[in-house]
Structures are given as structure tokens and as C-alpha cells.
Amino acid sequence: MTILILATVILILNWIWEYRRHLRKVKSIPIRIHVNGTRGKSSVTRLIAAGLRAGGIRTIAKTTGTMPRVIMPDGREAAVIRLMGANIIEQKYIFREAEKHDVQAIVIECMAVNPVFQWITERKFVQSTISVITNCRPDHLDQMGSTVQSVTMCLSNTIPANGICYTAENKTFTILENVAKKRNARIHQIRPKDVSQDELGGFSYIEHAENVQLALAVCAEVGVPRDAALHGMQTASPDPGALRKYFIPDRGKSIHFYNVFAANDPSSTAYIVKMVTGHLTGVEKIIILNSRSDRLFRSQQLVDAILELDYSYLLLTGEIPEKVESYALDAGVPRNKLITLGEPSPDHVYDKVWELSNKESHVLGIGNIAGRIQYGAQIVAQFKDKIKPGKNAQQQGAVSG
């Protein structure tokens, strides 16, 4: 019994010592930026880090998006290896890496969904000086509440006491503003008014004006000139899930493929589909919805969103296509627009798209990019592989969003 008590005391003392050591690491970094929100977190994290680097601020960043990455002060990237799955404790470990590189700034994407874990991550691990909340949209409703207002309250957990918050949220900004006042934090609402189409055209992928404006505002807050920050952002590597368009001329037909898998909540997905294809007429608009067995509800939400869109065909791929098909038919998707494929070889998916296309088609991959065999990623790779030698992935002009 004495040994058990002694071991417990030693363990507690070790925890206290370890936490104090972590706090010393945190306080040694003067600029700590915590990026939260429903969509765009990974992109904004990368943009801010690139802008700070371009401004001469030694910066380390961590994203938790499509492929978790640590971005070093020289822009090199290292994969985050998770042996036991995602855990917020890894946010603490990034400060160890930051200490090795003697950085002036850390930009870290919030990886927590549960509101309690969001609070712990901010108060105990990051203790940010600047908070970013990209937007507040209905997503992860099983953990964050059933309304946009409850989602906003959850996301507000990362607004720092006596700190600064930047957000592009419009509809529920008042909620964020009230929380900021209670925490004696300054909050700034940005609108994408100062980013031109030519500047967006300088990116090698389709970037949203709101993301760029947010990142520029944060860089300006710490003293980085706008031109330097923007150039750094335009030349930095994008997130693997960044919105891209690939143009594939094939046997007399023109196929335009959009990787929209990263925007897998219903409102963001519908917004992007409208943004890139809403103005098009006289062409086939084909949606590929990839499903995961553990996320049927998400697929059902996406079907509901698709009902409001203009599309020619809905192709169902992934792990549970029959269940999604049943829901889609009950929801009102016309039988003649619905094609259930499952998980055939990815070239079969491409061949089906080519077959359905007349002269020109615009194809959007949505839903889950991962799963037991990473089938969504396989679909993206298949379309990329169809680009002819000498043809680069093409951007659909500068598109604001």
C-alpha cells in the first residue's frame, strides 16, 4: 500500500513538473496563433505561417486537415505519425519541436471538436495571443449541438482572455463578439473586400478570398507588410486538400474535375459547387459522392444539400453506396440521375464519367476522401493521372469565396 501511495505521489509530481515545463515552452514563444472554425482551418494556418515566414518571423505551424503536417521554419513539411489515432495531447508536443527551432511564432490548427477538448486545448496547451475563427457552419452537430448558434459557442472556446480574435464569420458574429467582451479580448470581423481577383489568380490553386484576407489581417497584426505576406502565401505549398481543378481533354471530350473532398460539411460543399459550376449551362454536371461506413449521417446530409443544386448525375461510391442510394431515392433524387458504383477500380469510375459526358462535363468529388482503402483519394489520383503529359493541373481562374 505504501508503495502504491508513493508511486501515485511521484506520478502526480511528474505531471506537475511536465506541465510547468510545457508552460515555459509556451511563454517562450511570443506569437501564438490558434486557428479554429468549421472550414478553411488548414488553409488559413498555412497562409498565416507562409506570410509570417516571408516577413522574417521564424515560424513553425501544424495542420490537422487532409494530411496532418508540421511545417518547419524553412517551409519544409513533416508528416504527423499517429500510432493510436488523433489525440489533442499532440498539440503539446508541437511546442517541443518549436523549442528545438527557437521560433518566434507558432500557428496551430485546432484539432478538437468536442467543446470541452477545445477549451482544454486553448487554456492548457496553446494559450494563444491571437485567435482565428474562420467561420461557423453546421457541422459535427452530434458533438457541438444542433444549431449554428451552439456550434458558434463551441468554437468560441478558443478566443483567448485578454487576447485578439480575427474572424470572417458574419451570421453569428454577435455571439463571438459577446464572448470576446466577456474575456476582455479584441475581436475583428474581416470581409474579403481588399483581395483582388488578380491577387487570387497568383495562387496555384483555387483559394478563397476570405481565407487570404484573414491571413493578411493576422500578419498585419504582428507587423508583416502586406506585399511580403501575400507573396509568401502565393508561393507556399497548399494543403493537400486544397480546392483544385484538373482539365482533362480525352477522346474529343473535355472533363473538368474538382477535388472538393476537403469541404465535407453540407453548407460548405453546396457553396463550393455553386461557386464553381453555378454559372455553367449546356454542360454535364456530375457529382461523385464517396461514403464511409461510419459516417452515414454525413452522406445523408450531403444528399439533402445536393437536392438544392443543379446537377446532371449523382454517382455513389465508397463503402455504403446502397444505404446512401436508398436514402437518396426517398429524399427525392430522380432514379435516372442516380448511379451506384460502390468501390470498383478507380478507372471504372473515370470511364463512367467519360461515358456520361457529352462534349464537356464538370465533375465534383465530394464526401469522404478517406475510409478503409482511402477510396476518395484513389478517385482524385485517377483523374490527376489522366492529365496528358505536358498538361499541368489548371486553376479555374480566380474565384472568391
C-alpha positions as a LaTeX table, in Angstrom:
\begin{tabular}{lrrr}
\hline
Residue & $x$ (\AA) & $y$ (\AA) & $z$ (\AA) \\
\hline
Met1 & 0.00 & 0.00 & 0.00 \\
Thr2 & 2.81 & 2.38 & 0.88 \\
Ile3 & 4.48 & 1.66 & $-2.44$ \\
Leu4 & 1.22 & 2.41 & $-4.30$ \\
Ile5 & 0.79 & 5.73 & $-2.49$ \\
Leu6 & 4.41 & 6.64 & $-3.14$ \\
Ala7 & 4.11 & 5.76 & $-6.83$ \\
Thr8 & 0.95 & 7.87 & $-7.11$ \\
Val9 & 2.65 & 10.86 & $-5.47$ \\
Ile10 & 5.64 & 10.54 & $-7.79$ \\
Leu11 & 3.33 & 10.33 & $-10.82$ \\
Ile12 & 1.42 & 13.46 & $-9.76$ \\
Leu13 & 4.64 & 15.37 & $-9.11$ \\
Asn14 & 5.92 & 14.31 & $-12.52$ \\
Trp15 & 2.72 & 15.59 & $-14.17$ \\
Ile16 & 3.06 & 18.91 & $-12.39$ \\
Trp17 & 6.72 & 19.22 & $-13.40$ \\
Glu18 & 5.94 & 18.26 & $-17.01$ \\
Tyr19 & 3.11 & 20.79 & $-17.25$ \\
Arg20 & 5.24 & 23.60 & $-15.82$ \\
Arg21 & 7.94 & 22.73 & $-18.32$ \\
His22 & 5.34 & 22.93 & $-21.10$ \\
Leu23 & 4.20 & 26.35 & $-19.89$ \\
Arg24 & 7.79 & 27.59 & $-20.04$ \\
Lys25 & 7.92 & 26.45 & $-23.68$ \\
Val26 & 4.64 & 28.21 & $-24.39$ \\
Lys27 & 5.69 & 31.50 & $-22.83$ \\
Ser28 & 8.99 & 31.43 & $-24.71$ \\
Ile29 & 7.10 & 31.91 & $-27.99$ \\
Pro30 & 5.76 & 35.49 & $-28.13$ \\
Ile31 & 3.34 & 34.96 & $-31.05$ \\
Arg32 & 0.92 & 32.05 & $-30.58$ \\
Ile33 & $-1.87$ & 31.77 & $-33.14$ \\
His34 & $-4.71$ & 29.25 & $-32.67$ \\
Val35 & $-6.83$ & 28.66 & $-35.80$ \\
Asn36 & $-10.36$ & 27.30 & $-35.33$ \\
Gly37 & $-13.58$ & 27.25 & $-37.35$ \\
Thr38 & $-15.74$ & 24.95 & $-39.43$ \\
Arg39 & $-13.96$ & 25.18 & $-42.77$ \\
Gly40 & $-10.67$ & 26.58 & $-44.01$ \\
Lys41 & $-8.61$ & 25.98 & $-40.87$ \\
Ser42 & $-5.78$ & 24.13 & $-42.58$ \\
Ser43 & $-5.58$ & 26.61 & $-45.44$ \\
Val44 & $-5.58$ & 29.63 & $-43.15$ \\
Thr45 & $-2.96$ & 28.04 & $-40.89$ \\
Arg46 & $-0.69$ & 27.53 & $-43.89$ \\
Leu47 & $-1.35$ & 31.01 & $-45.26$ \\
Ile48 & $-0.56$ & 32.73 & $-41.96$ \\
Ala49 & 2.62 & 30.70 & $-41.47$ \\
Ala50 & 3.76 & 31.47 & $-45.02$ \\
Gly51 & 3.07 & 35.18 & $-44.55$ \\
Leu52 & 4.98 & 35.29 & $-41.26$ \\
Arg53 & 7.95 & 33.46 & $-42.78$ \\
Ala54 & 8.00 & 35.90 & $-45.68$ \\
Gly55 & 8.06 & 38.73 & $-43.13$ \\
Gly56 & 11.18 & 37.34 & $-41.50$ \\
Ile57 & 9.43 & 35.85 & $-38.45$ \\
Arg58 & 10.77 & 32.41 & $-37.58$ \\
Thr59 & 7.60 & 30.30 & $-37.55$ \\
Ile60 & 6.51 & 26.72 & $-37.06$ \\
Ala61 & 3.00 & 25.53 & $-37.93$ \\
Lys62 & 0.87 & 22.42 & $-37.53$ \\
Thr63 & $-2.18$ & 21.44 & $-39.55$ \\
Thr64 & $-4.63$ & 18.64 & $-38.89$ \\
Gly65 & $-6.52$ & 18.65 & $-42.18$ \\
Thr66 & $-6.49$ & 16.11 & $-45.01$ \\
Met67 & $-2.97$ & 15.02 & $-44.04$ \\
Pro68 & $-1.65$ & 16.27 & $-40.68$ \\
Arg69 & 1.60 & 18.14 & $-41.14$ \\
Val70 & 4.22 & 20.09 & $-39.21$ \\
Ile71 & 5.57 & 22.96 & $-41.32$ \\
Met72 & 9.11 & 23.91 & $-40.36$ \\
Pro73 & 10.56 & 27.44 & $-40.29$ \\
Asp74 & 12.13 & 26.89 & $-43.72$ \\
Gly75 & 8.84 & 25.71 & $-45.21$ \\
Arg76 & 9.74 & 22.01 & $-45.25$ \\
Glu77 & 7.00 & 19.66 & $-44.06$ \\
Ala78 & 6.96 & 16.58 & $-41.85$ \\
Ala79 & 4.07 & 14.14 & $-41.50$ \\
Val80 & 2.38 & 13.71 & $-38.14$ \\
Ile81 & 2.52 & 10.00 & $-37.32$ \\
Arg82 & $-0.38$ & 8.78 & $-35.18$ \\
Leu83 & 0.02 & 5.28 & $-33.80$ \\
Met84 & $-3.14$ & 5.44 & $-31.66$ \\
Gly85 & $-5.32$ & 7.85 & $-33.63$ \\
Ala86 & $-5.82$ & 11.58 & $-33.21$ \\
Asn87 & $-5.40$ & 12.93 & $-29.67$ \\
Ile88 & $-5.24$ & 16.55 & $-28.54$ \\
Ile89 & $-2.15$ & 15.75 & $-26.46$ \\
Glu90 & $-0.15$ & 16.02 & $-29.69$ \\
Gln91 & $-0.77$ & 19.77 & $-29.58$ \\
Lys92 & 1.57 & 19.83 & $-26.60$ \\
Tyr93 & 4.31 & 18.00 & $-28.45$ \\
Ile94 & 4.48 & 20.60 & $-31.22$ \\
Phe95 & 5.83 & 23.04 & $-28.62$ \\
Arg96 & 8.77 & 20.68 & $-28.06$ \\
Glu97 & 9.51 & 20.88 & $-31.77$ \\
Ala98 & 9.12 & 24.65 & $-31.67$ \\
Glu99 & 11.67 & 24.88 & $-28.87$ \\
Lys100 & 14.22 & 22.98 & $-30.96$ \\
His101 & 13.94 & 25.57 & $-33.72$ \\
Asp102 & 13.92 & 28.62 & $-31.43$ \\
Val103 & 10.87 & 30.09 & $-33.18$ \\
Gln104 & 9.22 & 33.46 & $-32.67$ \\
Ala105 & 5.76 & 32.31 & $-33.73$ \\
Ile106 & 3.65 & 29.17 & $-33.74$ \\
Val107 & 0.50 & 28.74 & $-35.84$ \\
Ile108 & $-1.53$ & 25.73 & $-34.77$ \\
Glu109 & $-4.81$ & 24.40 & $-36.15$ \\
Cys110 & $-7.35$ & 23.39 & $-33.53$ \\
Met111 & $-7.87$ & 19.65 & $-33.83$ \\
Ala112 & $-10.58$ & 19.32 & $-31.16$ \\
Val113 & $-14.29$ & 19.05 & $-31.97$ \\
Asn114 & $-15.69$ & 18.36 & $-28.53$ \\
Pro115 & $-16.20$ & 21.75 & $-26.77$ \\
Val116 & $-14.51$ & 20.56 & $-23.58$ \\
Phe117 & $-11.42$ & 19.48 & $-25.53$ \\
Gln118 & $-11.42$ & 22.80 & $-27.39$ \\
Trp119 & $-11.37$ & 24.61 & $-24.05$ \\
Ile120 & $-8.56$ & 22.41 & $-22.73$ \\
Thr121 & $-6.50$ & 22.82 & $-25.90$ \\
Glu122 & $-6.69$ & 26.61 & $-25.73$ \\
Arg123 & $-6.40$ & 27.15 & $-21.98$ \\
Lys124 & $-3.87$ & 24.44 & $-21.12$ \\
Phe125 & $-1.84$ & 23.72 & $-24.25$ \\
Val126 & $-1.76$ & 26.74 & $-26.59$ \\
Gln127 & $-2.72$ & 29.85 & $-24.58$ \\
Ser128 & $-2.88$ & 31.85 & $-27.79$ \\
Thr129 & $-2.14$ & 35.52 & $-28.19$ \\
Ile130 & $-4.17$ & 35.62 & $-31.41$ \\
Ser131 & $-7.22$ & 33.51 & $-32.19$ \\
Val132 & $-8.65$ & 32.93 & $-35.65$ \\
Ile133 & $-12.16$ & 31.59 & $-36.21$ \\
Thr134 & $-12.65$ & 31.13 & $-39.93$ \\
Asn135 & $-16.41$ & 30.61 & $-39.96$ \\
Cys136 & $-19.23$ & 28.93 & $-38.01$ \\
Arg137 & $-21.29$ & 26.48 & $-40.04$ \\
Pro138 & $-23.46$ & 23.48 & $-39.12$ \\
Asp139 & $-21.07$ & 20.57 & $-38.77$ \\
His140 & $-20.26$ & 17.87 & $-36.18$ \\
Leu141 & $-23.72$ & 18.52 & $-34.76$ \\
Asp142 & $-23.53$ & 15.33 & $-32.72$ \\
Gln143 & $-20.82$ & 16.90 & $-30.56$ \\
Met144 & $-21.30$ & 20.64 & $-30.97$ \\
Gly145 & $-25.06$ & 20.97 & $-30.69$ \\
Ser146 & $-27.90$ & 21.00 & $-33.20$ \\
Thr147 & $-27.82$ & 24.67 & $-34.23$ \\
Val148 & $-25.35$ & 27.09 & $-35.80$ \\
Gln149 & $-25.56$ & 29.11 & $-32.58$ \\
Ser150 & $-24.37$ & 26.16 & $-30.49$ \\
Val151 & $-21.56$ & 25.47 & $-32.98$ \\
Thr152 & $-20.50$ & 29.12 & $-32.66$ \\
Met153 & $-20.43$ & 28.89 & $-28.88$ \\
Cys154 & $-18.24$ & 25.77 & $-29.11$ \\
Leu155 & $-15.82$ & 27.44 & $-31.48$ \\
Ser156 & $-15.64$ & 30.50 & $-29.23$ \\
Asn157 & $-13.77$ & 28.35 & $-26.69$ \\
Thr158 & $-10.54$ & 29.30 & $-28.44$ \\
Ile159 & $-10.99$ & 33.06 & $-28.04$ \\
Pro160 & $-8.16$ & 33.96 & $-25.63$ \\
Ala161 & $-8.64$ & 36.02 & $-22.49$ \\
Asn162 & $-7.05$ & 39.47 & $-22.95$ \\
Gly163 & $-6.07$ & 38.48 & $-26.48$ \\
Ile164 & $-7.09$ & 39.19 & $-30.06$ \\
Cys165 & $-9.52$ & 37.37 & $-32.34$ \\
Tyr166 & $-9.96$ & 37.62 & $-36.11$ \\
Thr167 & $-12.94$ & 36.05 & $-37.84$ \\
Ala168 & $-14.68$ & 36.01 & $-41.21$ \\
Glu169 & $-17.94$ & 34.80 & $-39.64$ \\
Asn170 & $-20.90$ & 37.02 & $-40.48$ \\
Lys171 & $-24.20$ & 35.41 & $-39.46$ \\
Thr172 & $-23.30$ & 34.64 & $-35.83$ \\
Phe173 & $-20.63$ & 37.28 & $-35.31$ \\
Thr174 & $-22.63$ & 38.83 & $-32.46$ \\
Ile175 & $-22.21$ & 35.65 & $-30.40$ \\
Leu176 & $-18.44$ & 35.72 & $-30.89$ \\
Glu177 & $-18.38$ & 39.42 & $-30.10$ \\
Asn178 & $-20.21$ & 38.89 & $-26.80$ \\
Val179 & $-17.83$ & 36.11 & $-25.76$ \\
Ala180 & $-14.83$ & 38.27 & $-26.67$ \\
Lys181 & $-16.13$ & 41.10 & $-24.50$ \\
Lys182 & $-16.52$ & 38.79 & $-21.52$ \\
Arg183 & $-12.91$ & 37.67 & $-21.96$ \\
Asn184 & $-11.61$ & 41.21 & $-22.50$ \\
Ala185 & $-10.45$ & 40.23 & $-25.98$ \\
Arg186 & $-10.38$ & 42.46 & $-29.05$ \\
Ile187 & $-12.32$ & 40.92 & $-31.94$ \\
His188 & $-12.10$ & 41.97 & $-35.59$ \\
Gln189 & $-14.52$ & 40.91 & $-38.29$ \\
Ile190 & $-12.94$ & 40.87 & $-41.73$ \\
Arg191 & $-14.74$ & 40.88 & $-45.04$ \\
Pro192 & $-12.97$ & 39.88 & $-48.29$ \\
Lys193 & $-13.03$ & 43.36 & $-49.84$ \\
Asp194 & $-9.33$ & 44.09 & $-50.21$ \\
Val195 & $-8.19$ & 40.97 & $-52.08$ \\
Ser196 & $-8.39$ & 41.41 & $-55.84$ \\
Gln197 & $-9.12$ & 38.76 & $-58.44$ \\
Asp198 & $-5.61$ & 39.27 & $-59.84$ \\
Glu199 & $-4.14$ & 38.53 & $-56.41$ \\
Leu200 & $-6.21$ & 35.37 & $-56.08$ \\
Gly201 & $-5.03$ & 34.44 & $-59.56$ \\
Gly202 & $-1.48$ & 34.39 & $-58.20$ \\
Phe203 & $-2.22$ & 31.16 & $-56.31$ \\
Ser204 & $-1.57$ & 27.80 & $-57.96$ \\
Tyr205 & $-4.91$ & 26.51 & $-56.70$ \\
Ile206 & $-8.38$ & 27.92 & $-56.01$ \\
Glu207 & $-8.09$ & 29.88 & $-52.77$ \\
His208 & $-10.95$ & 31.68 & $-51.04$ \\
Ala209 & $-10.73$ & 35.43 & $-50.65$ \\
Glu210 & $-11.89$ & 35.17 & $-47.02$ \\
Asn211 & $-9.00$ & 32.87 & $-46.16$ \\
Val212 & $-6.46$ & 35.20 & $-47.71$ \\
Gln213 & $-7.99$ & 38.27 & $-46.08$ \\
Leu214 & $-7.95$ & 36.59 & $-42.66$ \\
Ala215 & $-4.31$ & 35.59 & $-43.04$ \\
Leu216 & $-3.30$ & 39.07 & $-44.24$ \\
Ala217 & $-5.05$ & 40.66 & $-41.27$ \\
Val218 & $-3.21$ & 38.42 & $-38.81$ \\
Cys219 & 0.13 & 39.07 & $-40.50$ \\
Ala220 & $-0.54$ & 42.81 & $-40.38$ \\
Glu221 & $-1.32$ & 42.50 & $-36.66$ \\
Val222 & 2.24 & 41.30 & $-35.98$ \\
Gly223 & 3.84 & 43.80 & $-38.34$ \\
Val224 & 4.37 & 41.96 & $-41.62$ \\
Pro225 & 3.90 & 44.22 & $-44.69$ \\
Arg226 & 1.01 & 43.20 & $-46.91$ \\
Asp227 & 3.05 & 42.73 & $-50.11$ \\
Ala228 & 5.60 & 40.50 & $-48.39$ \\
Ala229 & 2.92 & 38.43 & $-46.68$ \\
Leu230 & 0.89 & 37.96 & $-49.88$ \\
His231 & 3.92 & 36.91 & $-51.89$ \\
Gly232 & 4.82 & 34.37 & $-49.24$ \\
Met233 & 1.30 & 32.96 & $-49.31$ \\
Gln234 & 1.21 & 32.70 & $-53.09$ \\
Thr235 & 4.48 & 30.79 & $-53.29$ \\
Ala236 & 3.93 & 28.42 & $-50.34$ \\
Ser237 & 2.75 & 24.83 & $-50.69$ \\
Pro238 & $-1.04$ & 24.46 & $-50.37$ \\
Asp239 & $-2.81$ & 21.97 & $-48.13$ \\
Pro240 & $-3.22$ & 18.54 & $-49.79$ \\
Gly241 & $-6.98$ & 19.07 & $-49.58$ \\
Ala242 & $-6.91$ & 22.46 & $-51.29$ \\
Leu243 & $-9.59$ & 23.05 & $-53.90$ \\
Arg244 & $-8.11$ & 22.31 & $-57.30$ \\
Lys245 & $-9.45$ & 21.93 & $-60.80$ \\
Tyr246 & $-7.93$ & 19.47 & $-63.28$ \\
Phe247 & $-8.62$ & 19.79 & $-67.00$ \\
Ile248 & $-8.61$ & 16.52 & $-68.95$ \\
Pro249 & $-9.10$ & 16.52 & $-72.74$ \\
Asp250 & $-9.89$ & 12.93 & $-73.66$ \\
Arg251 & $-11.11$ & 11.44 & $-76.95$ \\
Gly252 & $-12.94$ & 14.53 & $-78.11$ \\
Lys253 & $-14.43$ & 15.39 & $-74.72$ \\
Ser254 & $-13.41$ & 17.97 & $-72.11$ \\
Ile255 & $-13.58$ & 16.83 & $-68.49$ \\
His256 & $-13.05$ & 19.31 & $-65.62$ \\
Phe257 & $-12.50$ & 17.59 & $-62.27$ \\
Tyr258 & $-12.74$ & 19.43 & $-58.94$ \\
Asn259 & $-11.40$ & 17.94 & $-55.71$ \\
Val260 & $-13.99$ & 19.17 & $-53.18$ \\
Phe261 & $-13.47$ & 16.36 & $-50.66$ \\
Ala262 & $-11.97$ & 18.70 & $-48.05$ \\
Ala263 & $-15.23$ & 20.65 & $-47.76$ \\
Asn264 & $-17.33$ & 17.78 & $-46.48$ \\
Asp265 & $-19.95$ & 19.62 & $-44.42$ \\
Pro266 & $-23.20$ & 20.25 & $-46.35$ \\
Ser267 & $-23.22$ & 24.06 & $-46.45$ \\
Ser268 & $-19.57$ & 24.38 & $-47.49$ \\
Thr269 & $-19.96$ & 21.69 & $-50.13$ \\
Ala270 & $-23.07$ & 23.28 & $-51.61$ \\
Tyr271 & $-21.40$ & 26.69 & $-51.56$ \\
Ile272 & $-18.37$ & 25.45 & $-53.49$ \\
Val273 & $-20.45$ & 23.50 & $-56.01$ \\
Lys274 & $-22.47$ & 26.65 & $-56.75$ \\
Met275 & $-19.30$ & 28.75 & $-56.86$ \\
Val276 & $-17.54$ & 26.65 & $-59.50$ \\
Thr277 & $-20.45$ & 25.37 & $-61.60$ \\
Gly278 & $-23.46$ & 27.58 & $-60.84$ \\
His279 & $-22.80$ & 29.83 & $-63.82$ \\
Leu280 & $-22.38$ & 26.98 & $-66.31$ \\
Thr281 & $-25.03$ & 25.97 & $-68.85$ \\
Gly282 & $-25.16$ & 23.36 & $-71.57$ \\
Val283 & $-22.67$ & 21.01 & $-69.89$ \\
Glu284 & $-22.95$ & 17.89 & $-67.75$ \\
Lys285 & $-22.51$ & 18.48 & $-64.02$ \\
Ile286 & $-21.56$ & 15.21 & $-62.37$ \\
Ile287 & $-21.24$ & 14.80 & $-58.60$ \\
Ile288 & $-19.29$ & 11.85 & $-57.15$ \\
Leu289 & $-20.34$ & 11.29 & $-53.52$ \\
Asn290 & $-17.92$ & 9.00 & $-51.67$ \\
Ser291 & $-19.21$ & 7.46 & $-48.43$ \\
Arg292 & $-17.73$ & 5.88 & $-45.31$ \\
Ser293 & $-19.43$ & 3.20 & $-43.24$ \\
Asp294 & $-19.02$ & 5.18 & $-40.02$ \\
Arg295 & $-20.38$ & 8.42 & $-41.48$ \\
Leu296 & $-23.75$ & 7.57 & $-42.98$ \\
Phe297 & $-25.33$ & 10.65 & $-41.40$ \\
Arg298 & $-22.79$ & 12.90 & $-43.16$ \\
Ser299 & $-23.60$ & 11.30 & $-46.51$ \\
Gln300 & $-27.31$ & 11.80 & $-45.86$ \\
Gln301 & $-26.70$ & 15.47 & $-45.09$ \\
Leu302 & $-24.80$ & 15.85 & $-48.34$ \\
Val303 & $-27.64$ & 14.23 & $-50.27$ \\
Asp304 & $-30.03$ & 16.78 & $-48.75$ \\
Ala305 & $-27.69$ & 19.57 & $-49.87$ \\
Ile306 & $-27.43$ & 18.14 & $-53.39$ \\
Leu307 & $-31.21$ & 18.28 & $-53.78$ \\
Glu308 & $-30.92$ & 22.07 & $-53.89$ \\
Leu309 & $-28.24$ & 22.05 & $-56.59$ \\
Asp310 & $-28.25$ & 21.91 & $-60.38$ \\
Tyr311 & $-26.66$ & 18.61 & $-61.41$ \\
Ser312 & $-26.92$ & 16.04 & $-64.18$ \\
Tyr313 & $-25.86$ & 12.85 & $-62.38$ \\
Leu314 & $-25.05$ & 11.71 & $-58.85$ \\
Leu315 & $-22.53$ & 8.85 & $-58.68$ \\
Leu316 & $-22.36$ & 6.97 & $-55.37$ \\
Thr317 & $-19.01$ & 5.44 & $-54.46$ \\
Gly318 & $-17.41$ & 4.23 & $-51.24$ \\
Glu319 & $-18.27$ & 1.77 & $-48.51$ \\
Ile320 & $-22.05$ & 2.07 & $-48.13$ \\
Pro321 & $-23.45$ & 3.09 & $-51.54$ \\
Glu322 & $-26.65$ & 1.02 & $-51.18$ \\
Lys323 & $-27.62$ & 2.76 & $-47.93$ \\
Val324 & $-26.91$ & 6.17 & $-49.46$ \\
Glu325 & $-28.85$ & 5.18 & $-52.57$ \\
Ser326 & $-31.89$ & 4.19 & $-50.51$ \\
Tyr327 & $-31.80$ & 7.49 & $-48.64$ \\
Ala328 & $-31.31$ & 9.49 & $-51.84$ \\
Leu329 & $-34.30$ & 7.90 & $-53.56$ \\
Asp330 & $-36.50$ & 8.50 & $-50.52$ \\
Ala331 & $-35.27$ & 12.11 & $-50.36$ \\
Gly332 & $-36.30$ & 12.76 & $-53.95$ \\
Val333 & $-33.23$ & 12.22 & $-56.13$ \\
Pro334 & $-34.54$ & 11.09 & $-59.55$ \\
Arg335 & $-33.75$ & 7.45 & $-60.35$ \\
Asn336 & $-32.40$ & 8.41 & $-63.79$ \\
Lys337 & $-29.83$ & 10.74 & $-62.21$ \\
Leu338 & $-28.57$ & 8.23 & $-59.65$ \\
Ile339 & $-25.76$ & 5.75 & $-60.40$ \\
Thr340 & $-24.47$ & 3.42 & $-57.67$ \\
Leu341 & $-20.91$ & 2.22 & $-58.21$ \\
Gly342 & $-19.51$ & 1.23 & $-54.81$ \\
Glu343 & $-15.75$ & 0.62 & $-54.84$ \\
Pro344 & $-14.79$ & $-0.63$ & $-58.31$ \\
Ser345 & $-11.32$ & 0.10 & $-59.66$ \\
Pro346 & $-10.96$ & 3.91 & $-59.91$ \\
Asp347 & $-10.50$ & 3.72 & $-63.67$ \\
His348 & $-14.06$ & 2.32 & $-63.88$ \\
Val349 & $-15.31$ & 5.48 & $-62.14$ \\
Tyr350 & $-13.43$ & 7.60 & $-64.65$ \\
Asp351 & $-14.77$ & 5.58 & $-67.58$ \\
Lys352 & $-18.33$ & 6.02 & $-66.30$ \\
Val353 & $-17.79$ & 9.80 & $-66.11$ \\
Trp354 & $-16.41$ & 9.85 & $-69.65$ \\
Glu355 & $-19.39$ & 7.80 & $-70.84$ \\
Leu356 & $-21.88$ & 10.20 & $-69.21$ \\
Ser357 & $-20.14$ & 13.27 & $-70.62$ \\
Asn358 & $-21.28$ & 14.69 & $-73.93$ \\
Lys359 & $-18.74$ & 17.26 & $-75.11$ \\
Glu360 & $-17.95$ & 18.92 & $-71.80$ \\
Ser361 & $-18.50$ & 17.88 & $-68.21$ \\
His362 & $-17.68$ & 19.33 & $-64.79$ \\
Val363 & $-17.11$ & 16.65 & $-62.17$ \\
Leu364 & $-17.03$ & 17.29 & $-58.42$ \\
Gly365 & $-15.69$ & 14.80 & $-55.88$ \\
Ile366 & $-17.39$ & 15.33 & $-52.52$ \\
Gly367 & $-17.85$ & 13.49 & $-49.24$ \\
Asn368 & $-15.11$ & 11.47 & $-47.56$ \\
Ile369 & $-11.66$ & 11.28 & $-49.11$ \\
Ala370 & $-10.56$ & 8.62 & $-46.64$ \\
Gly371 & $-12.00$ & 5.31 & $-45.44$ \\
Arg372 & $-10.64$ & 1.82 & $-45.10$ \\
Ile373 & $-8.90$ & 1.93 & $-48.51$ \\
Gln374 & $-8.65$ & 5.71 & $-49.00$ \\
Tyr375 & $-11.08$ & 5.39 & $-51.92$ \\
Gly376 & $-11.75$ & 9.11 & $-52.29$ \\
Ala377 & $-8.02$ & 9.73 & $-52.60$ \\
Gln378 & $-7.85$ & 6.98 & $-55.22$ \\
Ile379 & $-10.53$ & 8.74 & $-57.27$ \\
Val380 & $-8.61$ & 12.02 & $-57.13$ \\
Ala381 & $-5.40$ & 10.25 & $-58.16$ \\
Gln382 & $-7.17$ & 8.56 & $-61.08$ \\
Phe383 & $-8.37$ & 11.87 & $-62.54$ \\
Lys384 & $-4.96$ & 13.50 & $-61.99$ \\
Asp385 & $-3.29$ & 10.59 & $-63.79$ \\
Lys386 & $-5.47$ & 11.24 & $-66.83$ \\
Ile387 & $-3.87$ & 14.65 & $-67.41$ \\
Lys388 & $-1.85$ & 14.36 & $-70.60$ \\
Pro389 & 1.96 & 14.71 & $-70.48$ \\
Gly390 & 2.88 & 18.37 & $-70.56$ \\
Lys391 & $-0.50$ & 19.41 & $-69.22$ \\
Asn392 & $-0.44$ & 20.86 & $-65.71$ \\
Ala393 & $-3.28$ & 20.97 & $-63.24$ \\
Gln394 & $-5.17$ & 24.11 & $-64.18$ \\
Gln395 & $-6.86$ & 26.63 & $-61.96$ \\
Gln396 & $-10.34$ & 27.81 & $-62.75$ \\
Gly397 & $-9.31$ & 31.47 & $-62.74$ \\
Ala398 & $-9.50$ & 33.45 & $-59.54$ \\
Val399 & $-12.64$ & 32.66 & $-57.63$ \\
Ser400 & $-13.64$ & 34.45 & $-54.45$ \\
Gly401 & $-15.48$ & 32.69 & $-51.68$ \\
\hline
\end{tabular}
